[in-house]
Amino acid sequence: MRATHIQRGEANNLAVTWDDGHVSDYTLQYLREECPCAGCKGEVLFGKVYRPATLPVYSPGMYDLKALTPTGQYGVQASWNDGHDTGIYSWDYLRMICPCPECTAKREPSLLE
């Protein structure tokens, strides 16, 4: 799975078109809150999971995307206006967190099952 086109919208969003034709529309706030870096999501060292503090922290500029840089054929690295820039969003991860109703339904089990 690879992105074929990424476009920043006027409404603080990012539209990603995938090689299968699907289009994902992410708000910048959602992308920042789903940052995959170890400082935001935690990390695993020698089989032990270390999670960061879960207190909600707001800093000015944290939802303002400064740059999105390609990282090889793997994905993109986001740089935010508050200085945070360690999150690399792989193509697989970006597609996995797609917020559209179709993708959300695939991730979340149905109450009828």
C-alpha positions in Angstrom: 0.0 0.0 0.0 1.4 3.3 -1.1 0.2 6.9 -1.3 0.1 8.3 -4.8 -0.9 11.9 -3.9 -0.9 14.0 -0.8 -2.7 17.3 -0.7 -3.1 19.8 2.1 -6.6 21.2 2.3 -7.7 24.7 3.4 -9.6 23.3 6.4 -6.6 22.0 8.3 -6.7 18.6 6.7 -4.6 16.3 4.6 -6.0 14.2 1.8 -4.1 11.1 0.8 -4.9 9.2 -2.4 -3.8 5.5 -2.3 -2.6 3.3 -5.1 -5.9 1.4 -4.9 -7.9 4.6 -5.5 -9.1 5.0 -1.9 -8.9 8.6 -0.5 -8.2 9.2 3.2 -9.0 12.6 4.7 -7.2 13.3 8.0 -7.5 16.4 10.1 -4.2 17.7 11.3 -5.3 17.3 14.9 -6.1 13.7 14.3 -2.7 13.0 12.7 -0.9 14.7 15.6 -2.8 12.8 18.2 -2.0 9.5 16.3 1.7 10.3 16.1 3.5 7.0 16.0 6.8 8.1 17.6 8.0 6.4 20.8 7.5 9.6 22.8 3.8 9.7 21.9 2.9 6.0 21.6 5.6 4.3 23.6 8.2 1.7 22.7 9.2 -1.9 23.3 12.6 -2.6 24.7 13.7 -6.2 25.3 10.1 -7.3 25.4 9.0 -4.7 27.9 6.5 -2.1 26.9 7.2 1.5 28.0 4.3 3.9 27.6 4.5 7.7 27.8 2.5 9.6 30.4 -1.1 9.8 29.2 -1.9 13.2 30.5 -3.3 15.4 27.8 -0.7 18.1 27.0 -1.3 21.0 24.7 1.4 23.2 23.4 0.9 26.1 21.0 1.5 25.1 17.4 1.1 21.4 18.0 -1.7 21.0 15.4 0.0 23.2 12.8 1.9 21.1 10.3 5.1 22.8 9.2 6.4 20.2 6.8 5.8 16.7 5.5 9.0 15.0 4.3 9.2 11.8 2.3 11.1 9.0 4.1 12.4 6.8 1.3 9.6 4.5 -0.1 8.4 3.9 3.5 6.2 6.9 4.4 6.5 10.5 5.5 7.9 12.4 8.5 5.8 15.2 10.0 7.3 18.3 11.5 4.9 20.4 13.7 5.2 24.1 14.6 5.8 23.2 18.3 9.1 21.6 17.3 7.9 17.9 17.4 9.3 16.1 14.4 10.1 12.5 15.4 7.0 10.8 14.1 7.4 8.8 10.9 4.1 7.8 9.5 4.6 4.7 7.4 2.2 4.1 4.5 0.8 1.1 6.3 0.2 3.0 9.5 -1.5 5.9 7.7 -3.8 3.6 6.0 -4.5 1.7 9.2 -5.6 4.9 10.9 -7.8 6.1 8.0 -10.8 7.8 9.7 -13.3 7.2 6.8 -16.4 5.2 7.7 -15.4 2.3 5.5 -12.0 1.8 7.1 -13.3 2.5 10.6 -15.9 -0.2 10.2 -13.2 -2.7 9.2 -11.2 -1.9 12.4 -14.0 -1.8 14.9 -16.0 -5.0 15.6 -19.7 -4.9 15.0 -22.1 -5.2 18.0 -24.1 -7.7 15.8 -21.2 -10.2 15.5 
